[in-house]
Amino acid sequence: MAMILTIQSTEPLPTGEYRVKLVELTTVDGKYGEQLRWKLEVAQGEYAGRTLTAFCSPSGNPASKCVRWVSALIGRPLQAGEQVDLATLVGKEARAVVIVKATPEGREVNSVQELLPLRPRPAREDATLLDD
């Protein structure tokens, strides 16, 4: 049985907005303490299947990146006192605002600046118009 290894592109995605799916959410120890690591997969378009990784602190402050990103994946604002099981977010989609930035070593990499809720689908017009 063949074992195939596909080499992925390391070229950063162009700056823009991408529809993404959360494929993994884990906690890791970072230089600022416990962090959430978000693995996002581009869900459609030319870059479908490419993975983005982003980090944030697991803060419940309403102005925090964590709360904004959870709200985007849920599709609504969170209320004070509300609790969310973060594991239930895996598989949900949002729009990622992605930029290209340089590392201290001079490499260009992507950075997820924000997650936004998906845009609502436009209402379908009825196929038959009724006369008044």
N, C-alpha and C positions, 0 to 999 in steps of 0.2 A: 504494500500500500504506500503510495507516494505521500510525502509530507512536504507541503508547499509553503514557502515563506515569500510573502509579497512585501517588497520594500516600499514604504510609504514616502511620499514627498515631504520634505522638511521646509519647502517654500511656504512662507506665511500666506494666509488668505488675504486678499485685498481688503483694505478698510471698507467697512459696510455693515449692513444689517442682514443677518442670516436666521432662517427658521432652524431651530435646534431642538433636539430631544435630550433630556437628561437621562444618561445611561448608567451613571454611577455617582453615588454621593457617599463619601467616607470622611472620617475624622483623621487628621494627621497632626503630629507635633511640628509646629513651625517656629521660626525665630521670634514670633510674637505670641507664642503659646498655642493652645489648641485651635486648629483651623478646620473648616470644612473644605474638602476638595471636590469640586464639581466637574465631572467629565460629561461634556456636551458633544453630541454628534450632529453635524449639519444634516438636516432632514431632507433637503431637496435642492435642486439646481445643480449647477456645474460642479460644486464642491461637496455634493452629497456623500456621506460616509466619512468625511474628514472629522477628526476629533479635536476639540478645544478643551483645555484644562484651566480652571479658574479657582481662586481661593477666597475665602472670607471668614471672619470670626463668627462663631455661632451666637450672635447677640440678638436679644429680643427687643432691643430699642427700636421703636417704630421708624426712625430715620436711618437705621443700619442697612448696609448692603444685603445682609442676610434676609431681613424682613422684606425688603423690596423684591428680591429675587424669588422668595417663596410666594409672595403675592402675585408676581408675574406668572409663575407656573400654575398657581391655583386659578388665576384669572379674576381675582377680586381683592380688594383691600382686606387686611387682617384687622381684627378688633382687639382692643385691650383685653387681656385675660384669656384670649383664645389660645388653644394649644394645637400644634400641628405635628403629626408623626411624619418626620422628614422622609422616612423610607417610602411613604406613599407617593412621593413626588417623582420617583424614578419612572420613566416612561412618558411623563408629561412633556409638553412642548411649549416653547416661548420664542421670542425674537431676541437674538443676541446682537448687541452693538459691539463690533469688533474693530480694533485699531491695530496698526503695526507700530512697534516701538523697538528701539535698539537696546540690547543688553550692554552691560559695562564692557564686555569683550568685543562689542561691535556687531554681533549677530542681530538680524532682524527676526522678531518673534511676534506672535499675536498676543493681544491682551483683550479679555472680555471686559468692557467698561460697564455694561449694564445688561440686565435681562428685562425685557418688556413683555407685557401680555400679547398674545396673538391678536391680530386685528379681527374684529367681528366680521363674519361673512355677510355680504350684502343680501338684503331680502330678495327673494325671487319674485319676479313679477308673474302674475297669473297669465296663463296662456290665452285665456278668453277675457276680453274686456266686456263689461256689462254696460248697456245703455241706461241712462236715467229715465 
